[in-house]
Amino acid sequence: MAVAAAHVGHEDRLSVVDHLSELRVRLIVSLAALAVAFGFCMWQNHALLHIINKPLSTQTQKQVKKGNGPLGATYTVQQGARVVAKQLQTVTGALHRPGSGVSPATRAALANVSPQLDKAIKGLSKAPEGNKPVTLGIGEPFTTTIGIALIFAFILALPIILFQLYGFLLPAFSPSQQKIASSLTMSIPLLFTAGVLFGYFIVLPAAVRFFQNFNSGEFNVLVQANQYYHFAAVTLLAMGLVFQIPVAILAATRAEIVTPAQLRQNRRYALLACGAVAAFLPGDAVTLLLETVPLYLLFEASLVLASIFERRARRRDRAQAGG
């Protein structure tokens, strides 16, 4: 019996060939969504690299202004040259004034020097370039750009991929179970996006700051592009997965593996687990607190939702028993 992939119901009985045909259609849709997202990310690869480089760039500039590393030494020399240029500008300005006692020819020559000094001072006021990750191989810029575009494409296409997975597995559940699975599955992309944003704005900057400041006085720190992007991708994806805690808790309570009351009684262990996850991530004490609080709030929000669903299920059971 051939059934369209979007119209498979719980009562439909499909052959192995029909299941494979449905799976093929959903894989094609998922790959097409991934291909479109990948094309968009390659088109905007400069913007993507700028976004992912931002935490590293900010921290590197702080290190440079402290005089650490090769760029820091360059910046120190540059600031010394800027001071000399400003002093020379003051001297040339004084000599160029009328009544300074110099000849008109000298004053005319100094008039051409002043704009050049202004331009030099503006250039020396900027921090030295080089706060981007470095590449070592001739093809590494290309392969790294492809890898970053693929990661962002996967993140963008994830809602469609999850929807296709959800549509393939949904007919195996009963109608009542489908309602539960729908509410849980639809929240996965939202929680994943929230976790990625939390990782980008909180965890990744803290991790970069920790690793670049750790014993930095003993090393000339040059960050390799391939390793940095791999580290950033793992960090963001890990936070996206950690933010699936509410889905796991709701699934466990709806499946009656554990009750909300039992989770409330063991709240202290949940707090310790959130602290352990935050401690595993690099950062200082302030960062540890910033990472623990949102994770624990997710746990508490999951308890509230689980309790609401449990009360609704009890009322429904009482209504059915009374009927």
Secondary structure as UniProt FT lines:
FT   HELIX           5..7
FT   TURN            10..11
FT   HELIX           16..43
FT   HELIX           45..65
FT   TURN            66..67
FT   HELIX           69..96
FT   TURN            98..99
FT   HELIX           104..125
FT   TURN            138..139
FT   HELIX           140..169
FT   HELIX           170..172
FT   HELIX           175..198
FT   HELIX           199..203
FT   HELIX           204..213
FT   TURN            214..215
FT   HELIX           216..218
FT   HELIX           225..242
FT   TURN            243..244
FT   HELIX           245..254
FT   TURN            255..256
FT   HELIX           260..265
FT   HELIX           267..280
FT   HELIX           285..322
//
